Amino acid sequence: MTARHGTVIVGASIGGFTTAESLRRGGYEGRITVVGEEPHLPYHRPPLSKQILAGEWTHDDAAIAPVETISALGIDLVLGTRATGLDTGRRVVHTTEGELRFDSLVIATGVSARRLGQRSPLAGLHTLRTLDDATGLTADLAGAARVLVAGAGVLGSEIAAGLVKRGLAVTLVGRSRSIRFGQVGALLSPRLADLHEKNGVHLRLGLHVVRLLGTDRVAGAVLSDGSEVAADVVVAAAGSSPRVEWLAGSGLRIADGLWCDSAGRAAKDIYAVGDVARRPAASGTGSTRVEHQQNAIEQALAVAGTISTGFPHSPDIVPFFWSELYGTRIQAYGRFNGASTLEVVAGDAAEGKFVGLALCGSTAVGVVGWNLPRAFREARAQFTSGSPDIGERQFVP
Ligand SMILES: Cc1cc2nc3c(=O)[nH]c(=O)nc-3n(C[C@H](O)[C@H](O)[C@H](O)COP(=O)(O)OP(=O)(O)OC[C@H]3O[C@@H](n4cnc5c(N)ncnc54)[C@H](O)[C@@H]3O)c2cc1C
């Protein structure tokens, strides 16, 4: 059957663009339209809190593909355009620029940053999800000396590290008593806290912002223990919400993401990939939504395969993420829920360079790399191939 309307992809970021590129490179001949509300060509988000925040990269360095590649692939990029509704019966996406009909639809609308709940917007209060957020934040930092970062997870930690690099005095506030680094957090928290403190970050853990100070412009915040922190800029890194508002009334199942099967199908010929997609958990009970770049890429490749061939592609995608704090590369591969110990299999934890196996009882459930990327890659490959013995095991102190 020849597709008449082709594939419409909503969301022009890594998940959406990878789906489009993979469809075309896989020989899909139908029309491919990628709709994105941001005005920019698709870009990588990880550098926003790393190289771009530190002032080392420009926007162009973060581009996913040069414009020549995009046009050579024959992908219609419709930027600055928001999808506003979905009619599954008529197979139509409503957008701010009119209707788009589709044979297949891929939803890759990601998440938005949660804001600190204050009634009227205050100057100096930021989130970091988009290129425009990064531009607004870096411009505002020009006259700032003290910054409060609310949220001590991966993103808040990276923002704190980037701000320190810019010479700012940083207070990092987190609800949890330890640094939360996704599922791997419990294994690395003391080490992460130590890294922040050695680099001059003032940690205020087990606390949260109850009120912002300032009238037109933020002047600081009151924390849950009643203390006040003065700040010229406040950055909220307090979680995210899936971008599903435009799907209200579509009949698709929505609850903290768009629910799909293991092949990413939300309904017949309608798929979801990336941060917005909620899929059955690998354990067989419950569901998960993963906010990592590599997950978006692998889901996109699989959905493109399903659309091209008509056969469901349901790979087991094991979560992988990396981060960078003060020049320390942190990598984690696996499902760390319940992991309580790390055993070093390469390097030396005391020297701040190691690769460790995360253990749940005596079962290895993942691999963690701390400033040793090459050894991490090797250990990950061995772990994936089910090798029972990886390196010389020692316990991480
Ligand atoms: C600052 C930052 C640093 C990160 N660092 C890392 C890291 O080091 N490692 C890692 O693994 N992951 C990292 N991530 C997470 C990673 O960037 C995401 O997992 C990835 O971007 C998800 O891709 P996506 O395509 O699913 O969604 P997104 O990248 O969120 O893209 C969704 C796109 O859809 C658009 N959109 C939303 N609604 C609509 C609509 N109705 N109509 C049209 N367009 C719409 C949005 O504007 C956006 O452009 C980071 C994220 C951020 C914000």
The ligand as an ORCA input file, in Angstrom:
! r2SCAN-3c Opt
* xyz 0 1
  C      19.213     20.671     30.445
  C      19.053     19.199     30.143
  C      20.159     18.360     30.242
  C      20.040     17.003     29.961
  N      21.137     16.196     30.069
  C      21.037     14.876     29.789
  C      22.159     14.017     29.886
  O      23.262     14.440     30.217
  N      22.009     12.699     29.567
  C      20.792     12.191     29.192
  O      20.688     10.994     28.926
  N      19.704     12.985     29.092
  C      19.788     14.307     29.393
  N      18.688     15.122     29.296
  C      17.399     14.521     28.900
  C      17.290     14.460     27.366
  O      17.603     15.703     26.829
  C      15.875     14.046     27.017
  O      15.707     12.721     27.471
  C      15.602     14.147     25.526
  O      15.707     15.462     25.069
  C      14.198     13.618     25.235
  O      13.910     13.811     23.889
  P      12.421     13.905     23.357
  O      12.553     14.090     21.885
  O      11.606     12.799     23.882
  O      11.780     15.221     24.032
  P      12.268     16.720     24.048
  O      13.724     16.825     23.827
  O      11.680     17.338     25.272
  O      11.549     17.370     22.774
  C      10.175     17.517     22.658
  C       9.916     18.617     21.636
  O       8.534     18.652     21.345
  C       8.097     19.998     21.312
  N       6.667     20.030     21.600
  C       6.040     19.807     22.783
  N       4.702     19.916     22.623
  C       4.487     20.223     21.325
  C       3.318     20.471     20.555
  N       2.096     20.386     21.085
  N       3.463     20.759     19.227
  C       4.715     20.809     18.665
  N       5.853     20.598     19.354
  C       5.738     20.310     20.664
  C       8.920     20.667     22.408
  O       8.932     22.054     22.224
  C      10.284     20.012     22.157
  O      11.017     20.712     21.201
  C      18.775     16.480     29.572
  C      17.664     17.327     29.489
  C      17.807     18.676     29.768
  C      16.586     19.601     29.676
*
